[in-house]
Amino acid sequence: MGVRRTTALAYWRVSRWKLVTERVPRDGVGIILGAPHTSAWDFALMLGIAWEQQLTFRWLGKHTLFGGVAGPLMRALGGIPVDRRNPAGLVDDLVARARSGERFYLVVTPEGTRHGSGWKSGFYRIARSTGWSVTLGYVDRTTRTAGLGPTVELTGDPRADMDVIRAFYADKSGFHPELRTEPRLAAETTPDPTATDEPAPDPTATDEPAPDPTATDEPAPDPTATVEPASE
């Protein structure tokens, strides 16, 4: 038994929190969501889960965290520096890692930095670009449990996929329930600008009424009128 797993087992044994986890796919690759993410303590729980389950984890962190003497430690703990000015480069890097055969579970905390602003869609784009499945990791202060929930395959329909994710997280509170953000992506509510509820116009239609074939330009005769004889 390695040092990391021994440390994790000891942590869960003395902690007031309980590890409750489902079995993740053992192909060694995928995305793990960390939600609700409301405290810095979530990081300790993430390490406890990863080391106890003996999973190779990677996590995304702002690139400035990896400078100086802290850099080697952050990388040793599984960190991948992210330059938020180039999000497309991150996806390309992860796709390249997947294609090269590198095996790891990527931990993503999808909640936005502003309270109530919904979730960021990065995890969704990464999953669709790489073909990775998404495992629902959680923290729930109400029951003092943390762990890994079910694994889902994203279909490409954001609303349907997020309905499944929302149902799982509906009763998960995080360390600070008041900071919890509703799992919702902007892509679920953004209308298709090419869509319309109106039927396609009839190219033969006009705004003019169809002509009456019996109509004439002469006024209709007055049935009460009489014909006077001509005067001599």
Backbone as numpy.savetxt, mean C-alpha at the origin, in Angstrom:
# Nx Ny Nz CAx CAy CAz Cx Cy Cz
23.35 -23.45 18.62 22.50 -22.26 18.62 23.39 -21.01 18.62
23.11 -20.08 17.69 23.94 -18.90 17.57 23.69 -17.88 18.68
24.61 -16.91 18.74 24.50 -15.87 19.76 23.23 -15.05 19.57
22.89 -14.74 18.33 21.71 -13.92 18.09 20.43 -14.62 18.55
20.30 -15.89 18.23 19.07 -16.59 18.62 19.03 -16.76 20.14
20.16 -17.03 20.75 20.20 -17.14 22.21 19.77 -15.82 22.86
20.27 -14.71 22.30 19.90 -13.39 22.82 18.40 -13.14 22.65
17.86 -13.50 21.48 16.44 -13.29 21.23 15.57 -14.13 22.15
15.93 -15.39 22.35 15.15 -16.25 23.23 15.15 -15.71 24.66
16.30 -15.21 25.09 16.38 -14.63 26.43 15.51 -13.38 26.53
15.53 -12.59 25.47 14.72 -11.36 25.46 13.23 -11.68 25.60
12.75 -12.62 24.80 11.32 -12.95 24.86 10.96 -13.62 26.18
11.91 -14.28 26.79 11.63 -14.95 28.05 11.42 -13.95 29.19
12.19 -12.88 29.19 12.11 -11.91 30.29 11.21 -10.72 29.95
10.89 -10.56 28.69 10.08 -9.42 28.28 8.63 -9.60 28.70
7.94 -8.48 28.87 6.51 -8.52 29.14 5.72 -8.74 27.85
6.41 -8.74 26.74 5.77 -8.97 25.44 5.87 -10.44 25.06
4.92 -10.87 24.25 4.88 -12.27 23.82 5.01 -12.33 22.31
5.83 -13.27 21.85 6.01 -13.47 20.42 4.94 -14.44 19.92
4.11 -13.98 19.00 3.08 -14.81 18.38 3.25 -14.66 16.87
3.71 -15.69 16.22 4.07 -15.54 14.82 3.65 -16.74 14.00
3.28 -16.47 12.76 3.00 -17.53 11.81 4.27 -17.85 11.03
4.25 -18.96 10.37 5.42 -19.39 9.62 5.51 -18.61 8.30
6.65 -18.01 8.06 6.83 -17.26 6.81 7.31 -18.22 5.72
7.10 -17.85 4.46 7.61 -18.69 3.37 9.12 -18.90 3.51
9.55 -20.11 3.36 10.96 -20.43 3.60 11.82 -20.38 2.33
11.35 -19.60 1.35 12.22 -19.41 0.19 13.27 -18.35 0.45
13.19 -17.72 1.63 14.24 -16.81 2.05 14.17 -15.42 1.48
13.05 -15.03 0.87 12.96 -13.71 0.27 11.53 -13.21 0.36
11.39 -11.91 0.54 10.05 -11.32 0.62 10.10 -9.98 1.34
8.94 -9.38 1.47 8.79 -8.12 2.20 8.03 -8.39 3.48
8.47 -7.78 4.56 7.76 -7.86 5.84 7.37 -6.45 6.26
6.09 -6.22 6.42 5.62 -4.92 6.88 5.77 -4.83 8.39
6.19 -3.67 8.87 6.26 -3.41 10.30 5.24 -2.34 10.65
4.12 -2.75 11.23 3.04 -1.80 11.52 2.22 -2.29 12.71
1.57 -1.40 13.42 1.70 0.05 13.34 3.07 0.49 13.89
3.73 1.36 13.19 5.06 1.84 13.60 4.89 3.16 14.34
4.88 3.10 15.67 4.61 4.30 16.47 5.69 4.59 17.50
6.77 3.79 17.54 7.79 3.96 18.57 9.14 3.44 18.10
10.20 4.01 18.66 11.55 3.51 18.37 11.75 2.10 18.91
10.93 1.69 19.87 11.03 0.33 20.42 10.66 -0.73 19.38
9.99 -0.31 18.32 9.65 -1.27 17.26 10.91 -1.92 16.69
12.01 -1.17 16.67 13.26 -1.70 16.12 13.76 -2.87 16.95
13.69 -2.75 18.28 14.13 -3.84 19.16 13.27 -5.08 18.95
11.96 -4.87 18.81 11.07 -6.01 18.58 11.37 -6.66 17.24
11.68 -5.85 16.23 12.01 -6.40 14.92 13.23 -7.31 15.01
14.27 -6.85 15.71 15.46 -7.68 15.87 15.14 -8.95 16.65
14.30 -8.81 17.68 13.92 -9.98 18.46 13.20 -11.03 17.63
12.32 -10.56 16.74 11.60 -11.49 15.86 12.57 -12.13 14.87
13.40 -11.31 14.22 14.32 -11.81 13.20 15.29 -12.83 13.77
15.88 -12.51 14.91 16.87 -13.42 15.49 16.24 -14.68 16.04
15.06 -14.58 16.63 14.41 -15.78 17.15 14.00 -16.72 16.02
13.52 -16.14 14.92 13.07 -16.94 13.77 14.22 -17.34 12.85
15.42 -16.81 13.13 16.61 -17.09 12.32 16.40 -16.72 10.85
15.86 -15.52 10.67 15.61 -15.00 9.33 16.65 -13.93 9.00
17.05 -13.89 7.75 17.94 -12.83 7.30 17.09 -11.61 6.95
17.19 -10.58 7.77 16.41 -9.37 7.60 17.28 -8.26 7.02
16.64 -7.41 6.23 17.21 -6.13 5.83 16.14 -5.07 6.11
16.58 -3.88 6.43 15.64 -2.79 6.66 16.16 -1.52 6.03
15.25 -0.62 5.72 15.60 0.62 5.03 15.75 1.76 6.03
16.81 2.53 5.89 17.04 3.67 6.77 17.56 4.86 5.99
17.27 6.05 6.48 17.76 7.26 5.84 19.28 7.21 5.72
19.79 7.60 4.57 21.22 7.42 4.29 22.12 8.15 5.29
21.61 9.21 5.90 22.44 9.95 6.86 22.72 9.15 8.13
21.92 8.11 8.39 22.15 7.28 9.57 23.38 6.39 9.43
23.86 6.26 8.19 24.93 5.32 7.93 26.30 6.00 7.82
26.35 7.24 8.20 27.63 7.94 8.18 28.38 7.80 9.49
29.65 8.07 9.47 30.46 8.05 10.68 30.62 6.67 11.28
30.85 6.65 12.59 31.13 5.38 13.27 29.90 4.49 13.36
28.69 5.07 13.21 27.47 4.27 13.31 27.22 3.45 12.06
27.83 3.84 10.95 27.57 3.17 9.68 27.79 1.66 9.71
28.98 1.19 10.13 29.21 -0.26 10.15 28.22 -1.02 11.03
27.84 -0.42 12.17 26.88 -1.09 13.06 25.52 -1.19 12.38
25.08 -0.11 11.74 23.79 -0.12 11.07 23.74 -1.19 9.98
24.82 -1.30 9.23 24.87 -2.31 8.17 24.94 -3.72 8.75
25.66 -3.88 9.86 25.75 -5.19 10.51 24.39 -5.65 11.02
23.53 -4.69 11.37 22.19 -5.02 11.85 21.18 -5.16 10.71
21.68 -5.10 9.47 20.80 -5.34 8.32 20.34 -4.11 7.59
20.87 -2.94 7.92 20.39 -1.70 7.31 20.83 -1.51 5.87
19.93 -0.93 5.07 20.23 -0.52 3.70 19.98 0.98 3.62
21.01 1.78 3.32 20.81 3.24 3.27 19.93 3.64 2.09
19.04 4.60 2.32 18.11 5.06 1.30 18.28 6.56 1.12
18.50 6.96 -0.12 18.52 8.38 -0.47 17.13 8.72 -0.97
16.36 9.43 -0.17 14.97 9.71 -0.51 14.82 10.63 -1.72
15.92 11.23 -2.14 15.86 12.06 -3.34 15.83 11.21 -4.60
16.11 9.92 -4.48 16.15 9.04 -5.64 15.43 7.73 -5.34
14.09 7.78 -5.15 13.36 6.55 -4.81 13.40 5.50 -5.90
13.47 5.94 -7.16 13.54 4.98 -8.26 14.81 4.16 -8.19
15.90 4.78 -7.73 17.16 4.05 -7.61 17.08 2.95 -6.58
16.29 3.15 -5.53 16.11 2.11 -4.51 15.43 0.89 -5.10
14.35 1.11 -5.84 13.63 -0.01 -6.45 14.55 -0.76 -7.40
15.30 -0.02 -8.21 16.23 -0.67 -9.15 17.26 -1.50 -8.40
17.77 -0.98 -7.29 18.77 -1.69 -6.50 18.20 -2.98 -5.93
16.97 -2.92 -5.41 16.35 -4.11 -4.82 16.03 -5.15 -5.89
15.58 -4.70 -7.06 15.31 -5.63 -8.15 16.61 -6.32 -8.57
17.70 -5.56 -8.64 19.00 -6.14 -9.00 19.45 -7.16 -7.96
19.23 -6.87 -6.68 19.59 -7.82 -5.63 18.79 -9.11 -5.77
17.48 -8.96 -6.06 16.63 -10.14 -6.20 17.08 -11.00 -7.38
17.39 -10.35 -8.49 17.79 -11.09 -9.68 19.16 -11.75 -9.52
19.99 -11.18 -8.66 21.32 -11.76 -8.44 21.28 -12.98 -7.53
20.10 -13.24 -6.95 19.96 -14.40 -6.07 20.15 -14.11 -4.61
20.31 -12.84 -4.24 20.47 -12.51 -2.82 19.17 -12.81 -2.09
19.27 -13.45 -0.93 18.09 -13.90 -0.19 17.98 -13.13 1.12
16.89 -12.41 1.27 16.64 -11.71 2.53 15.19 -11.26 2.57
14.72 -10.97 3.78 13.40 -10.39 3.97 13.57 -8.90 4.24
12.92 -8.10 3.44 13.04 -6.65 3.56 11.94 -6.13 4.48
12.33 -5.52 5.59 11.38 -4.93 6.53 11.08 -3.50 6.11
9.80 -3.19 5.94 9.38 -1.85 5.53 8.34 -1.34 6.51
8.53 -0.12 7.00 7.51 0.53 7.83 6.78 1.53 6.92
5.57 1.19 6.48 4.92 1.96 5.41 4.20 3.22 5.86
4.12 3.47 7.16 3.36 4.63 7.61 4.11 5.92 7.31
3.35 6.93 6.89 3.95 8.21 6.55 4.46 8.94 7.78
5.26 9.98 7.54 5.83 10.73 8.66 4.81 11.65 9.30
3.74 12.00 8.57 2.71 12.87 9.13 1.56 12.01 9.64
1.11 12.29 10.84 0.01 11.53 11.43 -1.23 11.67 10.56
-1.84 10.54 10.25 -3.08 10.56 9.50 -2.92 10.71 8.01
-1.67 10.67 7.51 -1.44 10.89 6.08 -1.51 9.61 5.26
-1.85 8.50 5.89 -1.92 7.24 5.17 -0.57 6.57 5.05
-0.54 5.49 4.29 0.69 4.72 4.11 1.41 5.15 2.85
2.72 5.02 2.88 3.52 5.21 1.67 3.41 3.96 0.80
3.48 4.16 -0.49 3.25 3.05 -1.43 4.53 2.34 -1.85
5.68 2.70 -1.24 6.94 2.09 -1.66 6.94 0.58 -1.58
6.39 0.03 -0.49 6.39 -1.43 -0.34 5.60 -2.08 -1.46
4.53 -1.41 -1.89 3.67 -1.97 -2.94 4.42 -1.99 -4.27
5.10 -0.90 -4.59 5.86 -0.84 -5.84 7.00 -1.85 -5.84
7.68 -1.99 -4.70 8.78 -2.95 -4.62 8.26 -4.37 -4.80
7.17 -4.70 -4.13 6.61 -6.05 -4.22 6.19 -6.37 -5.65
5.56 -5.42 -6.32 5.11 -5.66 -7.69 6.29 -5.73 -8.66
7.35 -4.96 -8.39 8.51 -4.95 -9.29 9.35 -6.21 -9.14
9.43 -6.75 -7.93 10.28 -7.92 -7.67 9.51 -9.24 -7.69
8.18 -9.17 -7.54 7.39 -10.39 -7.43 7.42 -10.99 -6.04
7.93 -10.23 -5.05 8.01 -10.75 -3.68 6.64 -10.75 -3.01
6.44 -11.71 -2.14 5.23 -11.75 -1.31 5.40 -10.77 -0.14
4.29 -10.47 0.53 4.29 -9.51 1.63 3.77 -10.18 2.90
4.61 -10.25 3.93 4.21 -10.80 5.22 3.87 -9.65 6.16
2.78 -9.81 6.90 2.27 -8.72 7.74 2.82 -8.83 9.15
3.88 -8.08 9.43 4.43 -8.02 10.78 3.65 -7.00 11.61
3.60 -7.21 12.91 2.73 -6.34 13.72 3.27 -6.16 15.14
2.76 -5.09 15.77 2.98 -4.80 17.18 1.63 -4.41 17.76
1.22 -5.06 18.84 -0.09 -4.77 19.43 0.05 -4.61 20.95
-0.01 -3.37 21.39 0.15 -3.11 22.83 -1.04 -3.65 23.63
-2.22 -3.68 23.03 -3.42 -4.12 23.75 -3.23 -5.53 24.32
-2.66 -6.42 23.51 -2.44 -7.80 23.94 -0.98 -8.06 24.30
-0.14 -7.02 24.13 1.31 -7.15 24.34 1.89 -8.32 23.54
1.51 -8.34 22.30 2.04 -9.36 21.39 2.68 -8.68 20.18
3.64 -9.38 19.60 4.28 -8.93 18.37 4.67 -10.17 17.59
4.82 -10.01 16.29 5.22 -11.16 15.50 4.92 -10.98 14.04
4.78 -12.10 13.35 4.52 -12.11 11.92 3.18 -12.77 11.68
2.34 -12.09 10.90 1.03 -12.61 10.57 1.04 -13.33 9.23
-0.08 -13.30 8.52 -0.17 -14.03 7.25 0.68 -13.39 6.16
0.94 -14.16 5.13 1.67 -13.69 3.96 0.70 -13.57 2.80
0.74 -12.44 2.10 -0.20 -12.21 0.99 0.58 -11.96 -0.29
-0.06 -12.30 -1.39 0.48 -12.01 -2.71 -0.32 -10.84 -3.28
0.36 -9.77 -3.66 -0.33 -8.61 -4.19 -0.80 -8.88 -5.61
-2.01 -8.43 -5.92 -2.64 -8.73 -7.20 -2.47 -7.62 -8.23
-2.08 -6.43 -7.78 -2.05 -5.29 -8.68 -3.29 -4.42 -8.56
-4.26 -4.87 -7.78 -5.46 -4.07 -7.49 -5.26 -3.46 -6.10
-4.82 -2.20 -6.01 -4.48 -1.62 -4.70 -5.62 -1.68 -3.69
-6.83 -1.39 -4.13 -7.94 -1.36 -3.16 -8.23 -2.75 -2.62
-8.28 -3.75 -3.49 -8.55 -5.11 -3.03 -7.43 -5.62 -2.13
-6.19 -5.35 -2.51 -5.06 -5.80 -1.69 -5.06 -5.11 -0.33
-5.33 -3.82 -0.31 -5.33 -3.08 0.95 -6.52 -3.45 1.83
-7.61 -3.89 1.25 -8.73 -4.37 2.07 -8.29 -5.57 2.91
-7.50 -6.46 2.32 -6.99 -7.62 3.05 -6.04 -7.16 4.16
-5.16 -6.24 3.84 -4.19 -5.74 4.82 -4.90 -4.98 5.94
-5.88 -4.15 5.58 -6.62 -3.39 6.60 -7.33 -4.31 7.58
-7.91 -5.39 7.06 -8.64 -6.32 7.93 -7.71 -6.92 8.98
-6.47 -7.21 8.60 -5.53 -7.79 9.56 -5.13 -6.78 10.62
-4.84 -5.55 10.21 -4.34 -4.54 11.15 -5.44 -3.81 11.91
-6.69 -4.14 11.66 -7.80 -3.40 12.27 -7.74 -3.38 13.79
-7.26 -4.47 14.41 -7.22 -4.54 15.88 -5.79 -4.48 16.43
-4.85 -4.00 15.62 -3.46 -3.87 16.07 -3.19 -2.40 16.41
-2.70 -2.14 17.63 -2.63 -0.76 18.11 -1.25 -0.13 18.09
-0.16 -0.93 18.07 1.17 -0.37 18.19 1.46 0.06 19.62
2.67 0.59 19.85 3.02 1.07 21.19 2.16 2.25 21.61
1.91 3.14 20.67 1.14 4.36 20.96 -0.07 4.41 20.02
-1.21 3.91 20.46 -2.39 3.84 19.58 -2.79 5.18 18.98
-2.54 6.26 19.71 -2.95 7.58 19.22 -2.14 8.02 18.00
-1.02 7.36 17.75 -0.18 7.69 16.59 -0.39 6.73 15.43
-1.28 5.80 15.61 -1.53 4.81 14.56 -2.12 5.47 13.31
-1.67 5.03 12.15 -2.15 5.55 10.88 -2.95 4.48 10.15
-4.09 4.86 9.63 -4.95 3.92 8.90 -4.22 3.40 7.67
-4.19 2.07 7.48 -3.54 1.52 6.28 -4.32 1.90 5.01
-3.85 2.88 4.30 -4.53 3.32 3.09 -3.51 3.95 2.15
-3.60 3.59 0.87 -2.71 4.15 -0.14 -3.45 5.19 -0.97
-2.72 6.20 -1.42 -3.33 7.22 -2.27 -3.86 6.61 -3.55
-3.21 5.54 -4.03 -3.63 4.91 -5.28 -5.03 4.31 -5.20
-5.52 4.08 -3.98 -6.86 3.51 -3.84 -7.95 4.51 -4.19
-7.69 5.79 -3.98 -8.72 6.81 -4.14 -8.46 7.76 -5.30
-7.33 7.63 -5.97 -7.04 8.51 -7.10 -7.85 8.07 -8.30
-8.75 8.93 -8.81 -9.58 8.51 -9.93 -8.79 8.40 -11.22
-9.26 7.54 -12.09 -8.66 7.40 -13.42 -9.10 8.59 -14.25
-8.16 9.46 -14.67 -8.58 10.66 -15.39 -9.22 10.37 -16.73
-9.05 9.14 -17.26 -9.66 8.80 -18.54 -11.02 8.17 -18.36
-11.39 7.89 -17.08 -12.66 7.22 -16.85 -13.79 8.23 -16.79
-15.00 7.81 -17.18 -16.19 8.65 -17.11 -17.41 7.77 -16.90
-18.39 8.33 -16.22 -19.64 7.60 -16.02 -20.64 7.87 -17.14
-20.29 8.80 -18.05 -21.21 9.14 -19.13 -21.05 8.14 -20.27
-22.16 7.77 -20.95 -22.03 6.89 -22.11 -21.32 7.61 -23.24
-20.71 6.84 -24.11 -20.03 7.43 -25.25 -21.04 8.16 -26.13
-20.68 9.33 -26.68 -21.65 10.06 -27.50 -21.94 9.35 -28.81
-23.19 9.52 -29.29 -23.60 8.96 -30.58 -23.14 9.91 -31.67
-22.23 9.48 -32.55 -21.71 10.41 -33.55 -22.76 10.88 -34.53
-23.89 10.16 -34.63 -24.94 10.55 -35.57 -25.97 11.45 -34.92
-25.84 11.67 -33.60 -26.86 12.45 -32.91 -26.66 13.94 -33.13
-27.78 14.69 -33.12 -27.75 16.15 -33.20 -28.65 16.70 -32.13
-28.53 17.99 -31.90 -29.39 18.65 -30.92 -30.72 19.06 -31.53
-30.86 18.94 -32.88 -32.10 19.34 -33.53 -33.09 18.19 -33.52
-34.40 18.47 -33.32 -35.39 17.39 -33.40 -35.51 16.87 -34.82
-35.88 15.62 -34.95 -36.06 15.04 -36.28 -37.20 15.76 -37.00
-37.07 16.03 -38.31 -38.14 16.74 -39.03 -39.40 15.89 -39.14
-40.59 16.59 -39.13 -41.89 15.93 -39.30 -42.17 15.84 -40.78
-42.23 14.61 -41.34 -42.41 14.48 -42.80 -43.73 15.04 -43.28
-44.72 15.24 -42.37 -46.04 15.75 -42.79 -46.12 17.26 -42.66
-45.04 17.86 -42.12 -45.09 19.30 -41.88 -44.89 20.07 -43.17
-45.54 21.26 -43.28 -45.37 22.19 -44.41 -45.09 23.56 -43.85
-44.74 24.45 -44.76 -44.49 25.83 -44.35 -45.77 26.64 -44.26
-46.93 26.08 -44.75 -48.19 26.79 -44.71 -48.81 26.64 -43.34
-49.48 27.71 -42.84 -50.17 27.57 -41.56 -51.33 26.62 -41.67
-51.67 25.97 -40.59 -52.81 25.05 -40.58 -54.10 25.84 -40.80
-55.09 25.30 -41.59 -56.36 26.02 -41.84 -57.16 26.16 -40.57
-57.93 27.32 -40.50 -58.81 27.57 -39.36 -60.15 26.92 -39.64
-60.53 25.89 -38.85 -61.79 25.18 -39.15 -63.01 26.07 -38.95
-62.92 27.23 -38.27 -64.09 28.10 -38.04 -64.24 29.17 -39.12
-63.26 29.22 -39.99 -63.30 30.27 -41.01 -64.32 29.96 -42.10
-64.97 31.00 -42.72 -65.92 30.84 -43.84 -65.38 31.54 -45.06
-65.88 31.14 -46.19 -65.43 31.74 -47.45 -66.46 32.77 -47.89
-66.14 34.05 -47.98 -67.03 35.11 -48.43 -67.03 35.17 -49.95
-68.23 35.37 -50.54 -68.26 35.52 -52.01 -67.56 36.80 -52.42
-67.03 36.78 -53.60 -66.36 37.98 -54.10 -67.39 39.05 -54.42
-67.13 40.31 -54.12 -68.06 41.42 -54.41 -68.02 41.78 -55.88
-69.18 42.23 -56.43 -69.22 42.64 -57.82 -68.82 44.09 -57.96
